Amino acid sequence: MRWLFLLPLALIAQDRPKALVDFLDPTRGLPPEYRADLALRLAESGRLDKHKDWKAEVIEEAFEAAAQAFDPFPLKGGWHTDQRSYVTAADTKLDRLSLRMRAVTAMMNVDKPRATAMFLRAPLEPLPALDCKSPLTPRLNPYYETMALVFEKGFTPEQRKRGEHTTLLESAVAGLQSALQIEPVGEMVLKLQSQPLLDALGEKLKQIERSPRTFAVVQDSPINLAYKARNSKLGLLPYVKGLHAYLIDSVPAPQCARYFDRWKRESVGARYNDLAKDFRQTAPDIPLIDPEKFAPERNLGAWDDGDFWRSPRSKQILEDLRWLNHGNRDLPGDQRFWTLEERKSIAWRTRYDETLRRIEDWKEDEEPQPIDYMWMKSFTLFSLAEKVPPGPAQEAAYRIWLTFLESSFQTGVRQNT
């Protein structure tokens, strides 16, 4: 009679579409971030909506797999796309924080108490120590965006009567440790239009950690938050007082080179004073800032974003790409770009072949880091393939690009990022 105990499991399995089961099963052998991402994509697609229990199971499994992902946070860095820090900070949403918050959000549409419990099991991890040589910094918005969702939808009426939802937000503000948290917490406070939380955030600004690198990341965010709060009709006096303490301790301290400029500190001081003057009649004791005395103590140096296209070969290849794109022709608008027929010419094909040989001779040790070489070479090979006229030649160009990508990952470039 043992088969009777297996009957419910068999019925459950029969209720699950084979195509979806066949999709999920192989993902369990993938690295945890890819396994979690694919499971969440399936849950978010709506294809499991008729199988609520299974959908919750898939989301929970993704949540647990995400805890083993390689990167703890999404990262930000770089000022434009041709920088190592921008490329390595690309927000793929395959980090632990992003994946687990996605799982909580997905579960909120299936089982709200379960989603809340998941969120409480995924507290914000300790933030890394940063200095002026750190090009990448954590981006914490997914955590606080999800917290706002849990606050609004994740608590039962009984829990709300006990104030558990407000306790969650109060603990978030009380537990602030880094200036990196100011902007995402502030955005959450504005979204929820909470005056008590804005006042508490202002008080927290007086004591929050403010290393030169985190101050450089935050830039004008605390001031921008004040202007947004003023536009939304929230009371600002406690927050502005906290903002003064934050700025007066932060700006005159030693700073990273990029935020050492006179215009930056004068802009910060002037914008703060604009806010403070709104309260001079009702709160004459609120201090102003003298931008002339608002000078950093000393320059601590700068981080390197890793600008691409600096080696002799990369500069030549970039110039080749420009020529293959438009021939450096002085023609108005889009007229300067080669047409399809022009890209079939002997002159164009000759320049293409020369460029391809130059790329094939490109060596990793010509660039500062392996990731620089991989990104630029991949970009140029793909760009070339897009420009080749359709047909066997273009197919061959795409094969060259794909072969390079495959060989790069096999040699472990990912480990060098």
N, C-alpha and C positions, 0 to 999 in steps of 0.2 A: 504493500500500500504506500510505499515511499513516494511513488509517482504522484500521489495526490498533493503532497507538499510542494512539488515542483510545478503544479498546474497553474497557480497564479502567475509565476514568473514567465511561464510559456505564453500565457494569455497577454501579459504585458508586452513581451517581445513581439507577438503577432500584431499588436496595436501600433507598433512603430514602423513607419515606412522603411522598407529595405534600402532604398536609395540613400536615405539620410543616415541610417545605421552604417551603411557601407562607406559613407563620407567620413563619419566620425571615427570609426574604429582605427584606420591607419594613422590618424593625427596623434594618437596616444604614444606613438613612437618618436614624435618630433621633439625638439627642444621645448621647454615649458612655455616660453613666451609665444611661440607659434601655435602650440597646442591650444593655449588659452584663447588666443586671438581668433583662431578658426572656429572654436566652439562658440565664442561670443558672436561672431559674424552670423553663424547659423541661428542662434537665439534671437538676434536682432532683426533677422530677415523676415520673421513672421511665419516661417515654415513649420515651426513647432507650436503655434498658437492653439492648435486642436489637441495638443498633448501636454496639458499644463504641468502635470507631475514630472514628465520627462524633461520638459523645458527647464523646470526648476533644478532638476538633477544635473542637466548639462551646464547650467550657469554656475551652480555650486562647484562642480568639477573644475570649471574654468577658473573660478576664484581661487581654489586651492592650488592649481597649477601655476597661476600667476605669482604666487608667493615665492616660487623658485626662479623667476625670471632673472636675467643677469643684471640689468640696470635697475637701481632703486627708484629713480625719478626721471621724468622727462627733462631734457636739458635745453637751455637756450645759449646762444653765443653767436658772435659774428655780426657784421653790419651789412654784408651783402653775400651773394651766393658763391663768389669766387674766393672763399676763405675756408681754411681747414676747420675752424671753430664752428662755422655755419653748417658745413657738411656733416660733421660728427655730432652736431646737436639737432639734426633733423628730427622733428617730432613724429616718430613712427607709431607712437602709442603702444609700444611693445615693452615698456618698463613695468615694474611691479605696481607702482602707484596708479598709472593710467589704466592698466588692465583690471586691477581690483576695483577701482571706482566704476569702470564700465560694467563690471559684473554686478555691483550693487545697483546701479541704475537699471540694468536689465531685469534684475530680480524685483525691483520696485513695481514693475508692471505685472508681476506674477504673484508675489507673496510679500506684502509690505512688512510685516513683522520680521520675516526671514531676512529681508534686505537690510533692515535696521540692525539686526544682530550681526550680519556680515560686516557692515560698516564699523560697528564697535569693535570687531575683531581685527580691524586693519588700521590701527592708529598710525599717524604720521611718523615715519622713521626718523632717527636722529640725522640732522643735516650735516654735511661735510664741512670741515674747516676750509676756508677760502683765503687766499692772499692775492696780492697784485699780479702774481704769475698764473693765476687760474683763469683760463679762457672760457670755461664752461661753468654754468651755474644752474642749480635746480629750478624748475618751474613748478610751483605748488598749486596752481589754479584748480586742477582736477579734484583735489581733496576738498577744498572749500566749496566748490560748486556742488559737489555731491553732498556735502554736509547741509547745504541749504535745501537740497531736495529731500533729504531725510527729515530735516526740521519740518518741512511743509507737509510731507505725505507719510512719513514713516512711523508715526506714533498713534496709538489707539486713543479714543476719547478718555479712557481711564488714565493712561499715561500722561495725557495733556493736563488733566485735572491735578495730577501730582506735580506738574511742572517739569517733567523729564525732558521735554523738547527745549525749553529755555535753558535748562541746566547744561545741555549739550553745547549750545552756543556760548554761554557764559564761560564754560571751561575752555572753549577754543580761544577766546580772547585772553583769558587769564593765563593760558599756557603758552602765549607767544614768547618765542625766544630769539628770533632772528628778524632783521629788517626785511629779509626775503618774504616774510609772511604778511607784511603790512598791506601790500596791494591786494592779494587775493582775499584776505580777511575783510579789508575795506569794501571790496566789490560785493562780498556776501552781505555785509551790513547794509549797504545801499540798496541791494536787491530786496532785502527784507524790511527796509525802512525802519530800522530799530534805533530809536534815540538812546536808550540805555546802553546798547552795545557800542554806539559811536562814542559816547562819553567814556565808556570803559577803555576803548581803544586809545583815546586821547591820553588817558592816565597811563596806559601801558607804554606809550611812546617815550615817556620820561625815563624808562629803565630798560628798554629793549636793547639787545646786542646790536652793535653798529660798527662792525669792522670796516676798514676802508674799502674792501672789495664788495661787501654787501651794500654799503652806501652807494658805491658806483653803480651797482645793478639797479638799485631802487630809484636812483636819480630823483626825478620830480614827483614820483608816485604819491608820497604823503600829501604834497601840496595839491596835486591834481585831485586827489580824493576830497580835500576840503572844498575845492571849487564845485565839484559834483554834488557834494552834500548841501552846499549853499543853494545850488539850483533846485534841489529837491525839497527845499524848505525845512531841512533838519537843523536843529540848534547846533551852533558851531563853537561856542565859547570854550567849553572844556577841551574840545579837540584841538583848537588853535593854541591853547596854553601848552598842551602836550607837544604840539608841533614845534613850538618855540624851543622847548627844552631839547627836543630831538635834534633840531638844526644847530643850535648854539653849541651843542656837544660834538656834533658830527663834522661840520664843515671846517672849523678851525683845526681839527685834528690832522695828523699826517694823512695824505690822500694818494690814491693811485694816480699816475701821471695823466691819464685821460680826463680826469675830473679836477685838474689843477688849474684850469684856465680862469682868468679873471672874469670873463663874461659869464661863465657858468655860475660862479658864486654870487655875482651881482644880480643875475636873473633870479636865483633862488631867494636872495634877500628881498628884492623888490616885490616878488610875488607874495612872499609871506607878509610884508608890510601892507600890501593892498588888502589882505584879509584882516589883519589886526586892526587897521584903521576903522573897519566897520563897527568895532566894539569900543572905540575910545570914549564915547560919550557915556555908555552904560558901565564900562569896565576900564576906567582911566589907568589902572595899574598894569594893564596888559602891555608887555614890552614890545618895542620895535627893534629892528636889526639895522645896524650901520654897515652897509655893504663894504665901505672902505676898510673897515676893521675885520671884515669877515674873510680872513685869508687862512688857507691851510698852513699848518706848521712846517711841513716839509714834503718833498716829493718822494714817494716810495717806489717809483718805477711803474712800468706798464706790463700788461700781459700781451702775449703775441697771438693774434687771431690767425696767423698763418696764411698770409696772402698767397694765392696761387700765381702762376705765370711769371715767376721771377728768374728761373734758370734760363740760360741762353737757348737751349733747345725748346723749352716750352714757349718762349717768346716767338721763336721762329715759326713754330707750329700754329700758334694763335694767329700770326700774320697770314700763314697759309690759309687758315680757315676763313679769315676775312676776305681774302682774294677769291676763294672758291664760292663765297656767298654772293659777292657783288663786284669783284674785280676792282675795288676802290674807284669806281667810276663816278664822276661828278655829274650825276643826273638827278632830276627832281623826284622826290618821293620814292615809291616802289620801283620806278623805272630803272634804278641802278642795279637791281638784283638780276642775276642771270635767269633767263627763261629756260624752260625744259629743253628746247631745241639748242640753245647756246651751251647747255651743259652736256650736250652730245658731241661738241666740237673736239677736234684734236688738241687744241690749246688747253681747253679745260681738262680733258682727260690726262694730258701730260702733267699738268700741275697736280692733279689728284694723285697720280702714281708717285710723283716725287714726295708729296706729303705723306702718303701711306708708308713709303720706305723710311722716311724720317721718323715716323711714329714707331715702326717696327724695330728701329735701332735704339729707341729710347730705353734707358736703363733706370732701374729703381734708385741706384745710388746717385743719380743726377739731381734728385730732389731731397729736401730736408727730411721728410718722413715718408714711409711706405704709403700711407693713406693719400698723400699729396699726389704721388705718382699714379696710384690706382685711379683716383677720381679724375685727374686731368686726362689720362690716357683713355679711360672709358668714355669720357665726355667727347673727346676728339674723334674716337672711332665711331661712336653713335652719330655724331654730327655729320661725319663724312658719309655714313651709310644713308642718312636722310637725303643728302644732296645728290647721290648717284641716281641717274635716270632709272626708272623701273625696268626690271628684267634680270637676267642672270648675274650681271655685274653688281646690282644692288643686293641680291640674295647672298652673293659671296661676301659683300661688305658687312652685312648683318651677321654672317657666320663668324667672321673675324672678331667682331665685337663680342659676341656671345662666348666664343672660345676664350677670349681674354678674361671676361668676367668669371667664367668657371675656373680657370687656372688660378686667378687671383684669390678666390675664396679657398681653394684647396691648399694654397701656400700659407694661409693663416693671416691674411692682412687684417682681418677683424680684430685680432688680438693686439695689433699695434695701434689701434685707434685710441 
